[in-house]
Amino acid sequence: MSRNVETFLRAAEATNRGDVEALLEVTHPEAVAEPIRAATEGAYVGHDGCRRFIADTAATFEHFHADYPEVTELDDGRVLAIGTTSVRGRGSGVEASIPSAVVTEYRDGLMWRFKDYGHERLARESL
């Protein structure tokens, strides 16, 4: 397994656990993360953005789990991850399974850019 794929998986696992410190260990201090909800919430920037993302996730969902059965390092070192995110709304109890298609970039061995395009076709078109 490549270093970038390993870093991506560690970040995903940390996010699933809500473990901010573990997420910061694999995230560049100048990282920019654009999960699906960035369309309304805006991007999460830097380590403070990571902290805010974890806090926002915990406040919004009583269950949050991203699963990526397909994770591939591309020739240029970026990672393409295809999967789903399962959520259950806090308070409402509404459950959803949301398609996830992520492209990540790395700097200094750390995740530097994260963008979830939602659908595989859109992620592949961005490459």
N, C-alpha and C positions, 0 to 999 in steps of 0.2 A: 504494500500500500504506500502510495506517495505521501510525502510530508503534507502537501496541501489538502489531500483527501482526508488524512488523519486530523488535520487542524479543523477542517469543516465538520467532521463527525464529532469531534470534541466540543465544538461550539454548539452544534445541534443538541447534543446530550445535555450540556450545561443549561441551555435554554429550556429544554423539556423539564429539567429539575428545578428551574428557577434559581440556579446557582450563579449569582452575579460574579463572584470572585473567580470561579472556574471559567466563565465566559471572558472576563477581562484578561486572563492568562493567555488566551489565544487570539485576542483582538487588538489590532493596532490602535494606539492612542488617538489617531486621526481618522479612524474608521467612519464610513458612512454606510448606514444600513437602511434599506428601503423595503420593508416587508409590504405585503399587500395593503395593509391599512395606512401606509405612508401617503396614499392618494388623498386621504382626508386628514391624517395626523401630521404629515410632513416626515422628512427623513430623521433618523436618529443618528446624531453625530458624536463621535469620540466616546470615551469611556463614560462620560455623563449620559450620553445617549443610550449606551448599553444598560446603564442603571435604570434609566427612564423606561426603556422597552420592557425590561423584566418587571418593573413596578406596574406599568400599564397593563401588561399581560395578566398579572396576578389580580389586579383590580377588575378587569373585564371578564376573565374566564375562571371558573372553578376547576376546569380541566383544559389543558393545552398540551398537545403532543404532536410534534412534527416527525414524520417517518419518511425516510428517503431510501427506498430500495435500489434506486439507480443513482450512483455517484461516480462521475467520470472526470478525471483530470484531462484537460485539453492540451494540445501541443504547446500552447503559449503559457501554460501553468494555471490558467483559470480553471475553476471547477464548475461543472454543470451537475445539478442534483434535481432529480425528478421524484415527486412523491405526493403526499397529502398531509394536511394538518387537520387534526381532529380537535374540536373545541366543544365546550359546554358553557353557555353563558352564565355568569354569576347572577343569581337572583331569578333570571328567567328560566333556567334549566334547559333552554333550547340547545340542541346538539346539531352540529354541522361537520361535514367532512369537506374540506376545501382543497382543490388542486393546488399544488405548489411546484414551481419550476424556477429554481434559483441559479443564478450565476454569481460566483464569488471571485474576487481578485485578492492577491497577497502582496504584502510588502514586508521586508525584513522577517520573513517566516511567519507573519501574523495575518489574520484576515483583515483586509483593508477596505474592501467594498463588498456589499451584499445587496443583491437586488432580486426580489421575488416577482417574477413576471406572471405568476398564477398558472398559465398554461404553457405546456411544453413547446408548442409551435412558436409562441411569442419569445420564449427564452432562446430557442434555436435561431430565430430570425435576428436576434440581437448580437449573435456571435460574428 
